[in-house]
Amino acid sequence: MAYEMKPGQGSAFPNENKKEDWHADFRGRVMLPDGKIHWLDVSNRRTKDGKSYITVKIGNECQGGQPVYSAAHKPFPAQTEHDRAKANGFQELDSDVPF
């Protein structure tokens, strides 16, 4: 089953196109409680006293409303239950378990 974004949730991935200090460190998308998907920018910053903090900016609504699945903004390939179990190091069990 592919990742499905839920209202109030989002994802941000390292911004591979960052060239200026003011560019976001992470970019992604967030689904607002009303179900609309907006762009998301997250940046690491420092106060004048040197304390670190994080800024979050929610941008315009995404055209088409497609959620982000990876840093490349492409869906993950579909996986079968067997593929997920193998990736997690589980071995297949006999399906004739009596309980």
N, C-alpha and C positions, 0 to 999 in steps of 0.2 A: 504494500500500500504506500503510495506516495505521500509526502508531507502535505498536509492541508493547513493553511493559515486560518486561525480562528479570530473572531473579534477581540480586540485588545492585545493582540500578539503581533510580533514581527521578527525580522531577522536582519542583521547587518553583517557585512563581510568586509575584509580589508579593501580599501580603495586602491586598486592597482594603477589608477590613472592620476594619483596625487602628484602634483608638480610644484604647487605653491604651498606655503605654510597655512594659508587660510582655507585650503581645500579640506574637506572632511577626511578623517582617518578611516572611517568605515561608512559604507553606503548600503542601503537596502530598502525594504518596504515594510510598512506596518498597516494592519487592518484596524481601522477605527471601530468603536462599538456599533456604529450604524452600518457596518459592512463595507464601507468604501476603503479602497487601498490607496495609500499615499506614499510618496518617496520619504525616506528617512536618512538623515545625515547624523553621524555621531563622531565627536572629536574629543581628543584628550587636550586639556588646557591646564595652565598654571596661573594662580593669582599672583599679584605683585609680591606677596610674602613667600612665594615658592610652593604653596600648597597645590596639589593636583586635584582636578575635578573634571567631570565629563559634561559636555554640552550635547543636547539633542535638539534637532530641528526637524519638524514635520513639514514637508513641502506639498506641492500640488498633487492633486489626485492623479494616479497612474492611468494612462489611456488603456482601455481594454481590461483593466483591473486584474491583470495576471500577477499572481504572487511570485516572489523570488524563491528559488530552490537552491541556488548555488551562487558562488561569487561571479560566475559568468552569466547569471540570470537565465539559465537554461534548466528545464526540468531534469531531475535525476532520472535515469533509465528505470523502467519498471522492474521490480524484483519479485521473484516468486518466494513463497514461504521457505522453500529449500535454500535459495540463495541467501536469504537473511540469516537463516540458522547456520549455514556454513561460514558466513562472514563473521558471525559471533562466536565461532568455535564450538558449536553444538554438533553432536553427531545425530544422525537420524535414529529415531526409535521405532520399534515395531508398532504398527497402528492397531494391533489386536489386543491392546491393553484392556483388561476386563473391568476397569473402573473409570 
